[in-house]
């Protein structure tokens, strides 16, 4: 949040499983559409917040499995943990709030008396969260009795039931909604309260998000019965909360358009990117556009191959250089020629490319430095590069795009390195 000196244009607060991430979409097209839109049009001046019931362990596991962006803020463990940035720095102020009238030992003692409760995995038991499974037919009676017993022992707690089986016990001040309210208050005190906030969810533990004042809300099309029932009973006539026609991340894009919060056309929705006309130079869009083309090229989804390669050469400087992650340098034009060798080489594979944390900075009147992460995924294997690009507008019009002068990539630590001696981007 330190990068903001004024109010962010938009803050999206989204649940992950079955909201941002569609586990029934083997091609991950929905989330990839959102990724392209966010990085091209929102990353620089907006905030992305993931709000998940997952613990840090399961959250990191999901990131290794799915093409997810890096959020500015992560709310985990059903709103009991708030962290910031890549390093996931914890919010100590939030910890102090949750410590009030909370004793994990007492919670353990009382829950052990219920045979209906089955403890979730050890990774899901957190400092301010105890998590169990309970059958739907037993849930209401267990919640009622357990709440009374914990109150008698001096605790101020809340119990959240979601997914028709998951029961979470939290401090009364915790939860996804309270975490969002806390962030709003903190951002307001810093003078950078977002101009608009869009909350996105699919299950019962997301309902609180829609109760925060001045928040737009979207229940994705595949929202569970418990959330739809909550909406019917509590927010049916609230025009700021909609039930999307689209599933998961596509429903989030739909809501951006419905509430007129900003652009809602992803570059992945544009059939021929070479026909897109821009009024102003847009380095972030250029980066997103190129790597989407790169994915389509390797998946054999590009027609008029020679025309595309000619257009690509025309936007690369003849003296431009590509520095491979191995450290070896080659001409950008030579690398483009090498693209012929990989056309369709991923046609039969589950291959995707996306960019993350695209941050352009203008270094003079006609030159931009763009830093980002470039990711490729083939099946279950992810490979990432830290990438720096220098582009120039000198001598060209916005409709012609920017000229690429330099591309430099280094491997992201901990990711799989491609052992082949390729010279593509």
Residue pairs with C-beta under 8 A, 6 or more apart in sequence:
1 47
1 72
1 73
1 84
1 187
1 190
1 192
4 47
4 192
5 192
6 191
6 192
7 191
7 192
7 193
7 194
7 195
8 45
8 46
8 47
8 192
8 194
8 195
9 42
9 45
9 46
9 194
9 195
9 196
9 262
10 42
10 46
10 47
10 194
10 195
10 196
10 197
10 198
10 256
10 261
10 262
11 46
11 47
11 48
11 49
11 194
11 196
11 197
11 198
12 38
12 42
12 46
12 47
12 48
12 49
12 197
12 198
12 200
12 252
13 49
13 51
13 75
13 180
13 197
13 198
13 199
13 200
13 209
13 215
14 20
14 48
14 49
14 50
14 51
14 199
14 200
14 201
14 252
15 50
15 51
15 52
15 53
15 176
15 200
15 201
15 202
15 203
15 205
15 206
16 50
16 51
16 52
16 54
16 59
16 62
16 68
17 23
17 52
17 53
17 54
17 62
17 202
18 202
18 203
18 220
18 222
18 224
18 248
19 200
19 201
19 202
19 206
19 220
19 248
19 249
19 252
20 31
20 34
20 50
20 68
20 200
20 248
20 249
20 252
21 31
21 62
21 66
21 68
21 248
21 249
22 28
22 30
22 31
22 222
22 247
22 248
22 249
24 247
25 31
25 247
25 248
26 350
27 350
27 352
28 66
28 67
28 352
29 268
30 246
30 247
30 248
30 249
30 250
31 66
31 67
31 68
31 248
31 249
32 67
32 268
32 352
32 354
33 249
33 250
33 253
33 266
33 268
33 269
34 249
34 250
34 252
34 253
34 266
35 67
35 69
35 354
35 355
35 356
36 266
36 267
36 268
36 288
36 292
36 354
37 253
37 256
37 263
37 264
37 265
37 266
37 267
38 46
38 48
38 69
39 69
39 284
39 287
39 288
39 354
39 355
39 356
39 357
39 358
39 372
40 266
40 267
40 282
40 284
40 285
40 288
40 289
40 358
41 262
41 263
41 284
41 285
42 48
42 262
43 284
43 357
43 358
43 359
44 284
44 358
44 359
44 360
46 194
47 72
47 73
47 194
48 69
48 71
48 72
48 73
49 71
49 72
49 73
49 74
49 75
49 180
49 183
50 59
50 71
50 73
50 74
50 75
51 75
51 79
51 176
51 179
51 180
51 206
51 209
52 59
52 74
52 75
52 76
53 77
53 78
53 162
53 166
53 168
53 205
54 62
54 76
54 77
55 76
55 77
55 123
55 124
55 126
56 76
56 77
56 81
56 83
56 88
57 123
58 123
58 124
59 74
59 76
62 68
64 382
65 380
67 352
67 354
67 375
67 377
69 354
69 356
69 357
70 86
70 356
70 357
70 373
72 84
72 85
73 82
73 83
73 84
73 183
74 81
74 82
74 83
74 84
74 88
75 81
75 82
75 176
75 179
75 180
76 82
76 83
77 124
77 126
77 128
77 129
78 129
78 160
78 168
78 170
78 174
78 175
78 176
78 205
79 170
79 174
79 175
79 176
79 177
79 178
79 179
79 208
80 98
80 126
80 127
80 128
80 129
80 170
80 171
80 174
80 179
81 90
81 94
81 126
81 128
82 90
82 91
82 94
82 179
82 182
82 183
83 89
83 90
83 91
84 91
93 182
93 186
94 179
94 182
95 127
95 128
97 173
97 182
98 128
98 170
98 171
98 173
98 174
99 128
99 171
100 156
100 171
100 173
101 154
101 155
101 156
101 157
101 171
101 172
102 128
102 155
102 156
102 157
102 171
103 154
103 155
104 127
104 128
104 130
106 150
106 153
106 154
106 155
107 130
107 150
107 155
107 157
107 169
108 130
110 146
110 149
110 150
110 153
111 117
111 119
111 130
111 132
111 146
111 169
113 149
114 142
114 145
114 146
116 134
116 135
116 138
116 142
117 132
117 133
117 134
117 142
117 167
118 132
118 133
118 134
119 125
119 131
119 132
119 133
120 131
120 132
120 133
120 166
124 131
125 131
128 170
128 171
128 174
129 168
129 169
129 170
129 174
130 168
130 169
131 166
131 167
131 168
131 169
132 166
132 167
132 168
132 169
133 165
133 166
133 167
134 142
134 161
134 165
134 167
135 165
136 164
136 165
139 161
139 167
142 167
143 159
143 161
143 167
146 159
146 169
147 157
147 159
150 157
150 169
151 157
156 171
156 172
156 173
157 169
157 170
157 171
157 172
158 169
158 170
158 171
158 172
158 174
158 175
159 167
159 168
159 169
159 170
160 167
160 168
160 170
160 175
160 204
160 205
161 167
161 168
161 204
161 226
162 168
162 203
162 204
162 205
162 224
162 226
163 203
163 204
163 224
163 226
164 224
164 226
166 205
168 205
175 205
175 208
176 201
176 205
176 206
176 208
176 209
177 207
177 208
177 209
177 210
177 211
177 212
178 208
180 197
180 199
180 208
180 209
180 212
180 215
181 212
184 193
184 197
184 212
187 193
187 194
196 216
196 259
196 261
197 212
197 214
197 215
197 216
198 215
198 216
198 217
198 218
198 252
198 255
198 256
198 259
198 261
199 206
199 209
199 210
199 212
199 215
199 216
199 217
199 218
200 206
200 209
200 217
200 218
200 220
200 251
200 252
200 255
201 207
201 209
201 210
201 217
201 218
201 219
201 220
201 223
201 227
202 219
202 220
202 222
202 223
202 224
202 227
202 248
203 223
203 224
203 226
203 227
204 224
204 226
204 227
204 230
206 219
206 227
207 227
207 230
207 231
207 234
209 215
209 217
210 217
210 219
210 231
210 235
210 238
210 241
211 234
215 240
216 240
216 241
216 255
216 259
216 261
217 235
217 240
217 241
217 242
218 241
218 242
218 243
218 244
218 251
218 252
218 254
218 255
218 258
219 227
219 228
219 231
219 241
219 242
219 243
219 244
219 251
220 244
220 246
220 247
220 248
220 251
220 252
221 243
221 244
221 245
221 246
221 247
221 251
222 247
222 248
223 243
228 243
231 241
231 243
235 241
240 259
242 255
242 258
244 250
244 251
244 252
244 254
244 255
245 251
245 254
246 253
246 254
253 264
253 266
254 264
255 261
256 262
256 263
256 264
257 264
267 273
267 276
267 285
267 288
267 289
267 292
268 292
270 276
273 289
273 292
273 293
274 308
274 311
276 289
277 398
277 399
278 285
278 398
278 399
278 401
279 398
280 398
281 368
281 393
281 398
281 402
282 398
283 360
283 368
283 370
283 389
283 391
283 402
284 358
284 360
284 370
286 391
286 401
286 402
287 355
287 358
287 370
287 372
287 389
288 355
288 358
290 425
291 353
291 354
291 355
291 374
291 425
292 353
293 302
293 308
293 312
294 353
294 424
294 425
295 351
295 352
295 353
296 302
297 308
297 339
297 342
297 343
298 342
298 343
298 344
298 345
298 346
298 347
298 351
298 353
298 424
299 344
299 346
299 347
299 351
300 343
300 344
300 347
302 308
302 343
305 340
305 343
309 336
309 337
309 339
309 340
312 336
312 339
313 333
313 336
315 400
315 401
315 402
315 403
315 404
316 332
316 333
316 336
316 403
316 404
317 332
317 392
317 403
317 404
317 405
318 331
318 333
319 331
319 405
320 331
320 332
320 333
320 404
320 405
320 406
320 407
321 329
321 330
321 331
321 332
321 406
321 407
322 329
322 330
322 331
322 332
322 335
322 406
322 407
322 408
322 409
322 423
322 425
323 329
323 406
323 407
323 408
323 409
324 330
324 409
324 423
325 385
325 409
325 410
325 411
325 417
330 423
332 404
332 407
334 423
335 423
335 424
335 425
338 422
338 423
338 424
339 424
342 422
342 424
346 378
349 378
349 379
350 377
350 378
350 379
351 376
351 377
351 378
352 376
352 377
353 374
353 375
353 376
353 377
354 375
355 372
355 373
355 374
355 375
355 387
356 372
356 373
356 375
357 371
357 372
357 373
358 370
358 371
358 372
359 370
359 371
359 372
360 368
360 369
360 370
361 368
361 369
361 370
361 371
362 368
363 369
366 392
366 393
366 394
367 390
367 391
367 392
367 393
367 394
367 405
368 390
368 391
368 392
368 393
368 402
369 388
369 389
369 390
370 388
370 389
370 390
370 391
371 386
371 387
371 388
371 389
372 387
372 389
373 384
373 385
373 386
373 387
373 412
374 384
374 385
374 387
374 409
374 425
375 382
375 383
375 384
376 382
376 383
376 384
377 383
381 416
382 415
382 416
383 415
383 416
383 417
383 418
384 411
384 412
384 415
385 409
385 410
385 411
385 412
386 409
386 410
386 411
386 412
387 407
387 408
387 409
388 406
388 407
388 408
388 409
389 404
389 406
389 407
389 408
390 404
390 405
390 406
391 402
391 403
391 404
391 405
392 402
392 403
392 405
393 402
393 403
394 403
395 403
396 402
396 403
407 425
409 425
411 417
